[in-house]
Amino acid sequence: MSISMFILVICTSWIIFICMLNAQIRKLVLCQLLPCIAVTAGLFFILPPVFKALMDFLTRNIRS
């Protein structure tokens, strides 16, 4: 299963989970948890290419 498909499944399950909660908890989840999830997802997308570039850079410098 591809990463984007995996993320889509997680997001869908989160949306269903939030809809099942009552209004008070839902507001708390949307205000507190959602930004955390968004930041985590952002890091998940940003970090692998950066990490790969860093590893390539280091291996090139070590070899030469």
PDB file of N, CA, C and O in Angstrom:
ATOM      1  N   MET A   1       0.844  -1.195   0.000  1.00  0.00           N
ATOM      2  CA  MET A   1       0.000   0.000   0.000  1.00  0.00           C
ATOM      3  C   MET A   1       0.884   1.252   0.000  1.00  0.00           C
ATOM      4  O   MET A   1       1.836   1.353   0.774  1.00  0.00           O
ATOM      5  N   SER A   2       0.559   2.188  -0.866  1.00  0.00           N
ATOM      6  CA  SER A   2       1.377   3.391  -0.978  1.00  0.00           C
ATOM      7  C   SER A   2       1.164   4.313   0.226  1.00  0.00           C
ATOM      8  O   SER A   2       0.167   4.206   0.939  1.00  0.00           O
ATOM      9  N   ILE A   3       2.114   5.214   0.432  1.00  0.00           N
ATOM     10  CA  ILE A   3       2.071   6.120   1.585  1.00  0.00           C
ATOM     11  C   ILE A   3       0.851   7.030   1.532  1.00  0.00           C
ATOM     12  O   ILE A   3       0.191   7.246   2.548  1.00  0.00           O
ATOM     13  N   SER A   4       0.545   7.567   0.342  1.00  0.00           N
ATOM     14  CA  SER A   4      -0.609   8.467   0.216  1.00  0.00           C
ATOM     15  C   SER A   4      -1.922   7.747   0.535  1.00  0.00           C
ATOM     16  O   SER A   4      -2.817   8.319   1.158  1.00  0.00           O
ATOM     17  N   MET A   5      -2.026   6.492   0.104  1.00  0.00           N
ATOM     18  CA  MET A   5      -3.209   5.684   0.399  1.00  0.00           C
ATOM     19  C   MET A   5      -3.328   5.457   1.913  1.00  0.00           C
ATOM     20  O   MET A   5      -4.415   5.550   2.483  1.00  0.00           O
ATOM     21  N   PHE A   6      -2.199   5.161   2.542  1.00  0.00           N
ATOM     22  CA  PHE A   6      -2.127   4.942   3.985  1.00  0.00           C
ATOM     23  C   PHE A   6      -2.591   6.187   4.740  1.00  0.00           C
ATOM     24  O   PHE A   6      -3.376   6.088   5.683  1.00  0.00           O
ATOM     25  N   ILE A   7      -2.106   7.358   4.326  1.00  0.00           N
ATOM     26  CA  ILE A   7      -2.479   8.628   4.953  1.00  0.00           C
ATOM     27  C   ILE A   7      -3.965   8.907   4.749  1.00  0.00           C
ATOM     28  O   ILE A   7      -4.641   9.384   5.659  1.00  0.00           O
ATOM     29  N   LEU A   8      -4.471   8.609   3.552  1.00  0.00           N
ATOM     30  CA  LEU A   8      -5.896   8.800   3.259  1.00  0.00           C
ATOM     31  C   LEU A   8      -6.758   7.948   4.188  1.00  0.00           C
ATOM     32  O   LEU A   8      -7.768   8.423   4.707  1.00  0.00           O
ATOM     33  N   VAL A   9      -6.367   6.703   4.399  1.00  0.00           N
ATOM     34  CA  VAL A   9      -7.094   5.802   5.302  1.00  0.00           C
ATOM     35  C   VAL A   9      -7.087   6.355   6.725  1.00  0.00           C
ATOM     36  O   VAL A   9      -8.117   6.352   7.399  1.00  0.00           O
ATOM     37  N   ILE A  10      -5.925   6.829   7.185  1.00  0.00           N
ATOM     38  CA  ILE A  10      -5.817   7.395   8.531  1.00  0.00           C
ATOM     39  C   ILE A  10      -6.707   8.621   8.676  1.00  0.00           C
ATOM     40  O   ILE A  10      -7.434   8.753   9.660  1.00  0.00           O
ATOM     41  N   CYS A  11      -6.649   9.525   7.688  1.00  0.00           N
ATOM     42  CA  CYS A  11      -7.470  10.742   7.731  1.00  0.00           C
ATOM     43  C   CYS A  11      -8.959  10.415   7.759  1.00  0.00           C
ATOM     44  O   CYS A  11      -9.720  11.006   8.525  1.00  0.00           O
ATOM     45  N   THR A  12      -9.364   9.473   6.921  1.00  0.00           N
ATOM     46  CA  THR A  12     -10.772   9.065   6.866  1.00  0.00           C
ATOM     47  C   THR A  12     -11.223   8.488   8.203  1.00  0.00           C
ATOM     48  O   THR A  12     -12.303   8.819   8.693  1.00  0.00           O
ATOM     49  N   SER A  13     -10.407   7.635   8.783  1.00  0.00           N
ATOM     50  CA  SER A  13     -10.767   7.035  10.071  1.00  0.00           C
ATOM     51  C   SER A  13     -10.837   8.095  11.167  1.00  0.00           C
ATOM     52  O   SER A  13     -11.681   8.016  12.060  1.00  0.00           O
ATOM     53  N   TRP A  14      -9.936   9.101  11.095  1.00  0.00           N
ATOM     54  CA  TRP A  14      -9.982  10.207  12.058  1.00  0.00           C
ATOM     55  C   TRP A  14     -11.263  11.008  11.912  1.00  0.00           C
ATOM     56  O   TRP A  14     -11.886  11.361  12.913  1.00  0.00           O
ATOM     57  N   ILE A  15     -11.671  11.302  10.676  1.00  0.00           N
ATOM     58  CA  ILE A  15     -12.893  12.072  10.426  1.00  0.00           C
ATOM     59  C   ILE A  15     -14.113  11.318  10.970  1.00  0.00           C
ATOM     60  O   ILE A  15     -14.980  11.913  11.610  1.00  0.00           O
ATOM     61  N   ILE A  16     -14.173  10.021  10.714  1.00  0.00           N
ATOM     62  CA  ILE A  16     -15.278   9.195  11.226  1.00  0.00           C
ATOM     63  C   ILE A  16     -15.275   9.204  12.752  1.00  0.00           C
ATOM     64  O   ILE A  16     -16.322   9.336  13.385  1.00  0.00           O
ATOM     65  N   PHE A  17     -14.095   9.064  13.328  1.00  0.00           N
ATOM     66  CA  PHE A  17     -13.936   9.070  14.790  1.00  0.00           C
ATOM     67  C   PHE A  17     -14.419  10.388  15.388  1.00  0.00           C
ATOM     68  O   PHE A  17     -15.139  10.391  16.386  1.00  0.00           O
ATOM     69  N   ILE A  18     -14.024  11.517  14.776  1.00  0.00           N
ATOM     70  CA  ILE A  18     -14.436  12.841  15.253  1.00  0.00           C
ATOM     71  C   ILE A  18     -15.951  13.018  15.146  1.00  0.00           C
ATOM     72  O   ILE A  18     -16.578  13.582  16.042  1.00  0.00           O
ATOM     73  N   CYS A  19     -16.534  12.538  14.053  1.00  0.00           N
ATOM     74  CA  CYS A  19     -17.989  12.647  13.864  1.00  0.00           C
ATOM     75  C   CYS A  19     -18.770  11.846  14.903  1.00  0.00           C
ATOM     76  O   CYS A  19     -19.894  12.205  15.254  1.00  0.00           O
ATOM     77  N   MET A  20     -18.171  10.764  15.392  1.00  0.00           N
ATOM     78  CA  MET A  20     -18.840   9.917  16.377  1.00  0.00           C
ATOM     79  C   MET A  20     -18.825  10.533  17.779  1.00  0.00           C
ATOM     80  O   MET A  20     -19.649  10.181  18.623  1.00  0.00           O
ATOM     81  N   LEU A  21     -17.887  11.452  18.025  1.00  0.00           N
ATOM     82  CA  LEU A  21     -17.779  12.068  19.344  1.00  0.00           C
ATOM     83  C   LEU A  21     -18.877  13.098  19.567  1.00  0.00           C
ATOM     84  O   LEU A  21     -19.478  13.593  18.613  1.00  0.00           O
ATOM     85  N   ASN A  22     -19.138  13.418  20.839  1.00  0.00           N
ATOM     86  CA  ASN A  22     -20.120  14.471  21.105  1.00  0.00           C
ATOM     87  C   ASN A  22     -19.485  15.852  20.877  1.00  0.00           C
ATOM     88  O   ASN A  22     -18.269  15.965  20.720  1.00  0.00           O
ATOM     89  N   ALA A  23     -20.317  16.889  20.861  1.00  0.00           N
ATOM     90  CA  ALA A  23     -19.895  18.231  20.437  1.00  0.00           C
ATOM     91  C   ALA A  23     -18.756  18.806  21.286  1.00  0.00           C
ATOM     92  O   ALA A  23     -17.828  19.411  20.750  1.00  0.00           O
ATOM     93  N   GLN A  24     -18.824  18.621  22.586  1.00  0.00           N
ATOM     94  CA  GLN A  24     -17.813  19.178  23.502  1.00  0.00           C
ATOM     95  C   GLN A  24     -16.439  18.592  23.201  1.00  0.00           C
ATOM     96  O   GLN A  24     -15.465  19.326  23.032  1.00  0.00           O
ATOM     97  N   ILE A  25     -16.368  17.273  23.135  1.00  0.00           N
ATOM     98  CA  ILE A  25     -15.100  16.589  22.866  1.00  0.00           C
ATOM     99  C   ILE A  25     -14.638  16.895  21.444  1.00  0.00           C
ATOM    100  O   ILE A  25     -13.443  17.057  21.199  1.00  0.00           O
ATOM    101  N   ARG A  26     -15.591  16.976  20.500  1.00  0.00           N
ATOM    102  CA  ARG A  26     -15.263  17.257  19.106  1.00  0.00           C
ATOM    103  C   ARG A  26     -14.524  18.594  18.978  1.00  0.00           C
ATOM    104  O   ARG A  26     -13.537  18.709  18.252  1.00  0.00           O
ATOM    105  N   LYS A  27     -15.029  19.604  19.705  1.00  0.00           N
ATOM    106  CA  LYS A  27     -14.407  20.922  19.660  1.00  0.00           C
ATOM    107  C   LYS A  27     -12.972  20.850  20.191  1.00  0.00           C
ATOM    108  O   LYS A  27     -12.057  21.436  19.613  1.00  0.00           O
ATOM    109  N   LEU A  28     -12.789  20.132  21.288  1.00  0.00           N
ATOM    110  CA  LEU A  28     -11.475  19.947  21.893  1.00  0.00           C
ATOM    111  C   LEU A  28     -10.526  19.245  20.919  1.00  0.00           C
ATOM    112  O   LEU A  28      -9.379  19.658  20.751  1.00  0.00           O
ATOM    113  N   VAL A  29     -11.015  18.184  20.283  1.00  0.00           N
ATOM    114  CA  VAL A  29     -10.207  17.418  19.333  1.00  0.00           C
ATOM    115  C   VAL A  29      -9.784  18.291  18.153  1.00  0.00           C
ATOM    116  O   VAL A  29      -8.625  18.279  17.739  1.00  0.00           O
ATOM    117  N   LEU A  30     -10.763  19.063  17.608  1.00  0.00           N
ATOM    118  CA  LEU A  30     -10.466  19.905  16.451  1.00  0.00           C
ATOM    119  C   LEU A  30      -9.472  21.013  16.790  1.00  0.00           C
ATOM    120  O   LEU A  30      -8.623  21.363  15.971  1.00  0.00           O
ATOM    121  N   CYS A  31      -9.582  21.571  18.015  1.00  0.00           N
ATOM    122  CA  CYS A  31      -8.704  22.680  18.395  1.00  0.00           C
ATOM    123  C   CYS A  31      -7.324  22.220  18.850  1.00  0.00           C
ATOM    124  O   CYS A  31      -6.334  22.913  18.617  1.00  0.00           O
ATOM    125  N   GLN A  32      -7.249  21.060  19.496  1.00  0.00           N
ATOM    126  CA  GLN A  32      -5.985  20.612  20.092  1.00  0.00           C
ATOM    127  C   GLN A  32      -5.270  19.550  19.260  1.00  0.00           C
ATOM    128  O   GLN A  32      -4.080  19.671  18.965  1.00  0.00           O
ATOM    129  N   LEU A  33      -6.007  18.516  18.888  1.00  0.00           N
ATOM    130  CA  LEU A  33      -5.395  17.354  18.266  1.00  0.00           C
ATOM    131  C   LEU A  33      -5.101  17.547  16.781  1.00  0.00           C
ATOM    132  O   LEU A  33      -4.058  17.121  16.285  1.00  0.00           O
ATOM    133  N   LEU A  34      -6.038  18.197  16.072  1.00  0.00           N
ATOM    134  CA  LEU A  34      -5.893  18.344  14.634  1.00  0.00           C
ATOM    135  C   LEU A  34      -4.629  19.095  14.216  1.00  0.00           C
ATOM    136  O   LEU A  34      -3.939  18.650  13.299  1.00  0.00           O
ATOM    137  N   PRO A  35      -4.296  20.244  14.873  1.00  0.00           N
ATOM    138  CA  PRO A  35      -3.029  20.903  14.531  1.00  0.00           C
ATOM    139  C   PRO A  35      -1.820  19.992  14.738  1.00  0.00           C
ATOM    140  O   PRO A  35      -0.882  20.008  13.941  1.00  0.00           O
ATOM    141  N   CYS A  36      -1.844  19.203  15.806  1.00  0.00           N
ATOM    142  CA  CYS A  36      -0.739  18.263  16.069  1.00  0.00           C
ATOM    143  C   CYS A  36      -0.615  17.242  14.945  1.00  0.00           C
ATOM    144  O   CYS A  36       0.487  16.938  14.489  1.00  0.00           O
ATOM    145  N   ILE A  37      -1.760  16.712  14.502  1.00  0.00           N
ATOM    146  CA  ILE A  37      -1.776  15.733  13.412  1.00  0.00           C
ATOM    147  C   ILE A  37      -1.267  16.375  12.126  1.00  0.00           C
ATOM    148  O   ILE A  37      -0.500  15.770  11.377  1.00  0.00           O
ATOM    149  N   ALA A  38      -1.708  17.617  11.880  1.00  0.00           N
ATOM    150  CA  ALA A  38      -1.291  18.335  10.673  1.00  0.00           C
ATOM    151  C   ALA A  38       0.226  18.558  10.666  1.00  0.00           C
ATOM    152  O   ALA A  38       0.883  18.359   9.644  1.00  0.00           O
ATOM    153  N   VAL A  39       0.774  18.972  11.807  1.00  0.00           N
ATOM    154  CA  VAL A  39       2.215  19.191  11.931  1.00  0.00           C
ATOM    155  C   VAL A  39       2.974  17.884  11.727  1.00  0.00           C
ATOM    156  O   VAL A  39       3.986  17.846  11.027  1.00  0.00           O
ATOM    157  N   THR A  40       2.478  16.813  12.344  1.00  0.00           N
ATOM    158  CA  THR A  40       3.114  15.500  12.210  1.00  0.00           C
ATOM    159  C   THR A  40       3.105  15.039  10.758  1.00  0.00           C
ATOM    160  O   THR A  40       4.115  14.549  10.253  1.00  0.00           O
ATOM    161  N   ALA A  41       1.959  15.196  10.083  1.00  0.00           N
ATOM    162  CA  ALA A  41       1.849  14.823   8.672  1.00  0.00           C
ATOM    163  C   ALA A  41       2.786  15.666   7.814  1.00  0.00           C
ATOM    164  O   ALA A  41       3.423  15.158   6.891  1.00  0.00           O
ATOM    165  N   GLY A  42       2.865  16.972   8.130  1.00  0.00           N
ATOM    166  CA  GLY A  42       3.766  17.869   7.414  1.00  0.00           C
ATOM    167  C   GLY A  42       5.213  17.426   7.546  1.00  0.00           C
ATOM    168  O   GLY A  42       5.950  17.383   6.561  1.00  0.00           O
ATOM    169  N   LEU A  43       5.615  17.097   8.769  1.00  0.00           N
ATOM    170  CA  LEU A  43       6.977  16.618   9.012  1.00  0.00           C
ATOM    171  C   LEU A  43       7.218  15.299   8.286  1.00  0.00           C
ATOM    172  O   LEU A  43       8.302  15.060   7.754  1.00  0.00           O
ATOM    173  N   PHE A  44       6.192  14.444   8.269  1.00  0.00           N
ATOM    174  CA  PHE A  44       6.279  13.148   7.605  1.00  0.00           C
ATOM    175  C   PHE A  44       6.569  13.315   6.106  1.00  0.00           C
ATOM    176  O   PHE A  44       7.291  12.517   5.508  1.00  0.00           O
ATOM    177  N   PHE A  45       5.983  14.384   5.505  1.00  0.00           N
ATOM    178  CA  PHE A  45       6.219  14.655   4.083  1.00  0.00           C
ATOM    179  C   PHE A  45       7.529  15.393   3.841  1.00  0.00           C
ATOM    180  O   PHE A  45       8.206  15.138   2.845  1.00  0.00           O
ATOM    181  N   ILE A  46       7.900  16.315   4.751  1.00  0.00           N
ATOM    182  CA  ILE A  46       9.063  17.173   4.543  1.00  0.00           C
ATOM    183  C   ILE A  46      10.372  16.448   4.863  1.00  0.00           C
ATOM    184  O   ILE A  46      11.347  16.572   4.122  1.00  0.00           O
ATOM    185  N   LEU A  47      10.396  15.691   5.966  1.00  0.00           N
ATOM    186  CA  LEU A  47      11.647  15.137   6.450  1.00  0.00           C
ATOM    187  C   LEU A  47      12.304  14.074   5.556  1.00  0.00           C
ATOM    188  O   LEU A  47      13.521  14.134   5.382  1.00  0.00           O
ATOM    189  N   PRO A  48      11.580  13.108   4.980  1.00  0.00           N
ATOM    190  CA  PRO A  48      12.271  12.093   4.183  1.00  0.00           C
ATOM    191  C   PRO A  48      13.134  12.639   3.045  1.00  0.00           C
ATOM    192  O   PRO A  48      14.276  12.201   2.912  1.00  0.00           O
ATOM    193  N   PRO A  49      12.647  13.580   2.209  1.00  0.00           N
ATOM    194  CA  PRO A  49      13.520  14.128   1.158  1.00  0.00           C
ATOM    195  C   PRO A  49      14.732  14.868   1.721  1.00  0.00           C
ATOM    196  O   PRO A  49      15.837  14.757   1.191  1.00  0.00           O
ATOM    197  N   VAL A  50      14.515  15.626   2.805  1.00  0.00           N
ATOM    198  CA  VAL A  50      15.612  16.356   3.446  1.00  0.00           C
ATOM    199  C   VAL A  50      16.639  15.369   3.980  1.00  0.00           C
ATOM    200  O   VAL A  50      17.841  15.547   3.784  1.00  0.00           O
ATOM    201  N   PHE A  51      16.168  14.338   4.649  1.00  0.00           N
ATOM    202  CA  PHE A  51      17.040  13.307   5.223  1.00  0.00           C
ATOM    203  C   PHE A  51      17.832  12.601   4.125  1.00  0.00           C
ATOM    204  O   PHE A  51      19.029  12.355   4.276  1.00  0.00           O
ATOM    205  N   LYS A  52      17.155  12.273   3.010  1.00  0.00           N
ATOM    206  CA  LYS A  52      17.808  11.608   1.885  1.00  0.00           C
ATOM    207  C   LYS A  52      18.883  12.505   1.275  1.00  0.00           C
ATOM    208  O   LYS A  52      19.983  12.047   0.966  1.00  0.00           O
ATOM    209  N   ALA A  53      18.555  13.789   1.106  1.00  0.00           N
ATOM    210  CA  ALA A  53      19.525  14.744   0.553  1.00  0.00           C
ATOM    211  C   ALA A  53      20.740  14.867   1.470  1.00  0.00           C
ATOM    212  O   ALA A  53      21.879  14.916   1.006  1.00  0.00           O
ATOM    213  N   LEU A  54      20.485  14.916   2.765  1.00  0.00           N
ATOM    214  CA  LEU A  54      21.560  15.007   3.752  1.00  0.00           C
ATOM    215  C   LEU A  54      22.450  13.765   3.706  1.00  0.00           C
ATOM    216  O   LEU A  54      23.675  13.877   3.747  1.00  0.00           O
ATOM    217  N   MET A  55      21.841  12.590   3.621  1.00  0.00           N
ATOM    218  CA  MET A  55      22.601  11.339   3.548  1.00  0.00           C
ATOM    219  C   MET A  55      23.438  11.285   2.272  1.00  0.00           C
ATOM    220  O   MET A  55      24.597  10.870   2.310  1.00  0.00           O
ATOM    221  N   ASP A  56      22.861  11.702   1.141  1.00  0.00           N
ATOM    222  CA  ASP A  56      23.595  11.738  -0.126  1.00  0.00           C
ATOM    223  C   ASP A  56      24.795  12.665  -0.022  1.00  0.00           C
ATOM    224  O   ASP A  56      25.895  12.331  -0.462  1.00  0.00           O
ATOM    225  N   PHE A  57      24.568  13.840   0.568  1.00  0.00           N
ATOM    226  CA  PHE A  57      25.619  14.837   0.751  1.00  0.00           C
ATOM    227  C   PHE A  57      26.751  14.277   1.614  1.00  0.00           C
ATOM    228  O   PHE A  57      27.928  14.433   1.288  1.00  0.00           O
ATOM    229  N   LEU A  58      26.379  13.626   2.715  1.00  0.00           N
ATOM    230  CA  LEU A  58      27.390  13.077   3.623  1.00  0.00           C
ATOM    231  C   LEU A  58      28.179  11.943   2.981  1.00  0.00           C
ATOM    232  O   LEU A  58      29.402  11.886   3.112  1.00  0.00           O
ATOM    233  N   THR A  59      27.490  11.041   2.289  1.00  0.00           N
ATOM    234  CA  THR A  59      28.185   9.912   1.663  1.00  0.00           C
ATOM    235  C   THR A  59      29.119  10.407   0.559  1.00  0.00           C
ATOM    236  O   THR A  59      30.199   9.847   0.375  1.00  0.00           O
ATOM    237  N   ARG A  60      28.720  11.450  -0.180  1.00  0.00           N
ATOM    238  CA  ARG A  60      29.557  12.017  -1.231  1.00  0.00           C
ATOM    239  C   ARG A  60      30.819  12.635  -0.632  1.00  0.00           C
ATOM    240  O   ARG A  60      31.912  12.479  -1.175  1.00  0.00           O
ATOM    241  N   ASN A  61      30.661  13.338   0.489  1.00  0.00           N
ATOM    242  CA  ASN A  61      31.805  13.983   1.138  1.00  0.00           C
ATOM    243  C   ASN A  61      32.739  12.979   1.795  1.00  0.00           C
ATOM    244  O   ASN A  61      33.953  13.185   1.812  1.00  0.00           O
ATOM    245  N   ILE A  62      32.195  11.902   2.333  1.00  0.00           N
ATOM    246  CA  ILE A  62      33.017  10.879   2.980  1.00  0.00           C
ATOM    247  C   ILE A  62      33.846  10.135   1.930  1.00  0.00           C
ATOM    248  O   ILE A  62      35.019   9.841   2.159  1.00  0.00           O
ATOM    249  N   ARG A  63      33.238   9.831   0.784  1.00  0.00           N
ATOM    250  CA  ARG A  63      33.924   9.091  -0.273  1.00  0.00           C
ATOM    251  C   ARG A  63      35.084   9.880  -0.875  1.00  0.00           C
ATOM    252  O   ARG A  63      36.156   9.325  -1.116  1.00  0.00           O
ATOM    253  N   SER A  64      34.869  11.178  -1.119  1.00  0.00           N
ATOM    254  CA  SER A  64      35.902  11.981  -1.793  1.00  0.00           C
ATOM    255  C   SER A  64      37.012  12.437  -0.845  1.00  0.00           C
ATOM    256  O   SER A  64      37.945  13.118  -1.269  1.00  0.00           O
TER     257      SER A  64
END
